[in-house]
Amino acid sequence: MKRIMLVFAALVSFYALLNATGYIIGTGTHTSNDTPVNTYYNYSWSRSIYTKAEINAAGLNAADNIVTIGIQVSSTPANLLLESQTIYMRHTPEAVETAPYSGTAGFTLVYSGSITLMSAGWKVLDLNTPFAWNNTDNIEILWENRDGSYQDPYALFYHTITATNMTVHNYYDDNFPITNGSLSAYRPNLKLYPLGSTGPEPPLLLNPPDGAVRMPVLPTLEWNSGGGGPSGYRLYLGTTNPPPLIGDLGLALTWTPAANLAYSTPYYWQVVPYNSTGDAPGCPVWNFTTLSEWDICAGTGSTLVPLPILTPYDKSYCQVIYPKENLTAAHHRISSVSFHWNAPADNMNSNDIVLYLANTNRDVFTGPTDWVSLDSLTVVFSGHLDLSAGDRWITIPVSPRFDYDPTKNLVIALDENTENNDSANPGMFYYTTLGTNEYNGIAGFTVEGGDVLPSDPYGTSWQVAPVSGYPNIWITTVDDIAPTISYLPLLNTPRATYVHFEATITDNLGVLDPQIWIAHLPTATYEAFPLNHISGDLYGISYSGIWMGNQISYYYTATDSEGNLTTSATSSFYVQDPTWLRYTAATGSYIGWPGYVWGPLNLYANPFWGSENKLKLNAVEGRTRYATTANIRVYACTSSSPNWSNMTLIYGPAPVSLPGTTTLTFDLSAENIQIDSPYFLVGFTDMPTGNYWNRNSALIYGKSYIIRGTGFYNSSSYGSWLVSAYVQTGDGIVLPAPQVSITESANGPFISWTAVPGAPYYTVESSDDPYNWDWPNGIWEGNFTGTSFLYEQSGVYGRKYFRVIATTSPPSKASAPAESAVAPPPDSAPEEARE
C-alpha cells in the first residue's frame, strides 16, 4: 500500500538539447512511467532490445564504442534525484523480450551512480564504461533502480510502439523484484553517441537559471553533460560578453568562485565541453545578476512545493531553519521577507497570516515534535497576504525590523489560519532541496477545521511532515544599526600630563566622527574632542591637565555613513591619592600553564608619571586556584610594550604563600618601593607547575603578560589577571630648570625656554632686584602652557630680571631652581634693560 504523503507538484521547464548529433532509435510520443525507470516505486527494473537494423537505419553503420546514451523525458519534477542506479548493456541475437528477470550475467556494467532528471527533453548519460558495439548483434539494455524511495509526482518518458514485445519491466515497493516482469510493446526512445563520431554537445544548464537576478555573490554554477562524451569542460566567466576564461575544470560539473563577486553586477558565463575531436560548437552564453549589498538571498531551486503555506489544506504552520552559510548579509536589520510564488489562479488561502523570525544556533529538526519554541520567536507581520495568480515574488513587510545575527542561523515561521483551502488551484513556492534526512524544515497542517497552534504545533488533529530543504527567500535589509561603542571606565588615577581614553567602536558601514565628551564636575559643561584612530576598531585620545581632587565625567559618540548615532553611557571617576589599581575578579575564572613554572604579570601606567612625585607601591594582591608559593616581583618599565630590554627589576623576588581560592593582600609599605617610570609591572612569579591564577576575561584595563621559565610573553588569553596594586604619591621629584633665552622684538623682550619633561606649566616672574623676588620688587607675570613669553614694557628704560619656574600645576606644587634673564634695551649694551 502506498504511503500517504504531502503531494509536491512539479514545475515543468523545458530545455532543448542544442546541436543533438547522436543516433536516435524511436521517435514515438507515447508517454509512460514504466520504463526505462519507474520512479513511482521504491525499486524497479526494465530490459529493452534495439536491433542492429534499427541502429544502422539511425545512421550508425560501423562498430564503435558507445560512450553516451540518451533517454527522452516527457515530464518530471525539477531536480528529481535518483540514487543507486545501474545500467547494463549486452549483445543479443534476440529481437523479442522474455518475462523472467535475467540478472546481470553476460551484461557489461556501463553506468553506476545517481541521476538527476531536471526537465523534459533528452537526458544524456555519459557512461562510466564505453560499450563496444560489434555492428553484428542487437543491443539489450538492463536498467536497475535500487534507490529505495519513490517520487510523487513521478517522471514520464517518451516511447515508441514496436511490432513485438521488445520491452519487459517490473517494480515493487518492499524490495527489489526478481520475479517475472510484464512484457510490453512500448519501448523507450533511445539515443546513442559513439566515440569519435562527433565532438561533444553543448552542456545543459542546471543552475542558476539563465537571466537569474539577486544571485549570491558566492554562487555555485552547475551544468550537465549534453552528450557526446566530453573529456573536460572549460569555464568562462566575467562582466563582459563574451566572458574571459576562468580555467579548465576537468570533468567537474559545478564551480564556486574562491572569492565573492561584486554586488549588483551582471555576470556572463559559458561552459565549453571538449574531447579529442574538439570543442562543442554553439555553446550558449548564460547570464545572472548578483544581489545588492542590502539583500539576503537563499535558495535558487526550481521545485514547486506548498511551503511555507500549505495551500491544499485548511490551516498550516511551518518553520524553516535557513543555515547561515546560505545567507549573505552583514549585521543589518531585516525590513522585508519575500517568497517566490507560482499559482495558476488566485488562491483562497490569503488571509490571517502571521510571520515569525528568530536567530538560532540550531541546525536541524530531529523529529515531528521538535519545534523552535514560541517564546523564542518574534512576530514581525500579522495580516492579509495577496496570493493572486502569477509567477512572482510575494513580499511581506517586517515590523518591527528584525535584527539578524549573521553568526547564527535564521528561523522563519509562518502561521496561516484561513478556514478554507484551494486544492483545485494549489499555488506553490519555489524550493531548494537538501540531502536525504537533512530536516531543516517542519510543517503541520489540518485537513478540516481546527488550528495548528504555534505554541504546540504537534497534535492528533493535524499532521506533521519533515522538510528536507527550504523555500527560496529574498530578504531586504536596512542599516539602522548605529555603531557599537565599548569601553571600560577609567580607574581613579591622577595624571599630571594626560589621561588616555580608549574605546572600541565598530560598524558594518564604517565609523564616522568618533568623539569623547569631557566635563569637569561640578561644572558639568561637556566639551567634545575628536578621537584618534589607533588601529583596527580602536580609537583613543590623550587628554591633558587632570589634577588631584577633581571629578571627571565623560561619554563617547559616533555615527556611520547612514547617519545612525550612538551615544555611550556616561562614566565618571575621581582623581584620588592614594588609590587601588584594581582588577576585580567578581566574574573571573582560573587559567594556568600546568607544564611550566610560570607567573602572571599586569602592566600599569604610572598615574603619577609626569608629576613632581614618584609613585609609592604600598600593597599588592592576588588569588590562585590551589594553595601554592610564588615570588613577588616589581619591574619599572619605560614602554607600554614591555620586554627584558626596557624592564628593570626594582623589588623582589619576595617569597609569599597563597592559600588558594582566597584573595590575599601583601603589605609592602615598609619596603618603600618608589617608582619613577611611565609604567610598571607587578607579578607573582615562579609558581610551580599545576597551578592556576584568577583572571577576568571581561576586563582589559591594562595589558597582561606571563613569565614561563625564563621567557616573557604576551598573554594569549583575553582579559586581566587578578593582580592589584595599592599606590599613593611617593617622594617628591625636583624638576630640572628650564634653559632661558631672550631676544628683542618691536614690543619688548621675547623670552623663551626649553621644555621640561613632566612640566605642563611654567610660572614666569620678573624683578628689578636679582636678589629680591618678593613683593613689591617681584612681579608674577603669569602661568604659561607654552615655552615663550613676550614682555611688553612702558616707561623709562632700566634693568629687568626674569626667572622661569617649571611646575606641574597652577599654582606651583614645587619650586625649581631660579633662572634669571636680562632683557637689554634696544639702544644699549646687552647687560642693560628697559624699565
Number of C-alpha atoms within 10 A of each C-alpha: 5 8 7 6 8 14 12 16 19 22 20 17 14 12 15 12 17 15 14 17 17 24 20 21 21 21 14 15 15 16 19 19 18 25 28 30 26 26 27 20 24 19 23 28 27 24 28 25 25 24 22 22 14 14 21 14 13 16 12 20 12 13 12 18 17 22 23 27 22 21 20 23 23 21 24 25 25 22 19 21 17 20 16 13 17 18 22 21 24 21 23 17 13 15 19 17 18 17 17 15 18 14 10 15 8 12 17 18 19 20 19 16 11 13 17 13 19 26 24 22 21 24 24 26 21 21 18 14 16 20 22 17 19 14 18 14 17 20 22 22 19 25 22 26 25 19 18 18 15 18 18 17 16 17 26 23 26 27 26 18 18 14 9 13 20 24 29 28 26 26 25 16 17 12 13 18 18 15 12 14 20 16 20 19 18 24 28 30 25 23 23 23 28 23 22 16 16 17 22 31 26 27 24 22 20 20 17 20 16 15 12 15 18 20 25 27 21 16 17 13 18 18 16 21 23 27 31 31 28 28 12 19 23 18 19 19 21 17 15 11 15 13 17 15 14 14 11 15 15 14 14 13 16 13 13 11 13 7 8 11 16 17 17 18 16 19 19 20 23 25 27 22 30 23 18 14 13 12 19 23 15 11 17 15 16 19 20 18 21 22 22 19 17 18 24 23 23 23 20 23 20 26 23 24 26 22 28 25 24 28 28 25 21 23 26 31 27 27 26 28 25 27 21 19 11 15 20 18 21 19 17 22 22 25 19 20 23 18 21 20 25 23 18 14 15 16 21 21 29 20 16 14 19 18 22 21 24 22 22 19 13 15 18 20 22 15 12 16 13 12 21 19 11 16 9 12 18 16 17 20 19 19 12 13 16 14 20 19 15 13 15 14 17 19 18 21 18 22 13 13 16 21 19 19 17 17 14 17 21 22 23 21 25 23 25 27 22 19 17 17 20 17 14 11 16 22 30 30 27 24 25 20 20 13 9 9 13 16 21 22 27 29 25 24 27 20 15 14 15 15 21 24 15 22 11 11 24 19 13 6 13 18 17 21 16 20 22 19 23 28 29 24 24 23 23 22 24 18 21 16 20 21 25 19 19 15 18 14 16 15 18 21 25 28 22 23 23 18 18 12 17 23 21 17 23 18 21 15 16 13 18 18 13 24 22 22 16 21 17 16 15 10 7 13 11 15 12 15 14 16 21 15 13 12 9 9 14 16 18 19 19 12 14 13 15 19 20 15 11 14 18 19 18 21 19 25 22 25 23 22 15 14 14 16 19 18 16 16 12 12 14 18 17 18 20 18 16 18 17 19 20 16 23 18 20 10 11 18 16 17 17 19 16 12 11 16 17 25 27 27 27 23 24 21 22 23 27 27 21 23 28 23 23 22 25 22 25 21 18 23 20 26 24 24 19 16 14 17 18 19 17 20 20 23 23 24 26 18 16 15 12 21 15 11 9 13 19 16 14 14 16 13 16 12 13 13 12 19 15 18 15 14 15 15 16 15 13 14 13 9 12 14 18 20 24 21 20 18 22 25 24 22 28 28 24 22 21 17 16 15 23 24 24 27 29 21 15 14 19 15 20 14 21 24 21 22 21 19 13 9 10 16 14 14 17 9 13 14 19 27 33 27 28 20 23 20 24 22 21 20 15 13 13 15 22 17 20 22 14 18 16 18 13 15 12 8 11 18 23 17 22 18 17 14 20 19 13 18 20 23 23 26 20 20 20 21 21 19 14 16 10 11 18 11 9 9 13 18 15 15 15 12 20 17 13 13 17 18 17 15 16 11 12 9 7 8 16 14 16 21 20 26 23 27 24 30 28 24 22 13 12 16 14 18 16 16 15 14 16 17 19 23 25 24 20 16 10 11 9 11 13 17 21 20 15
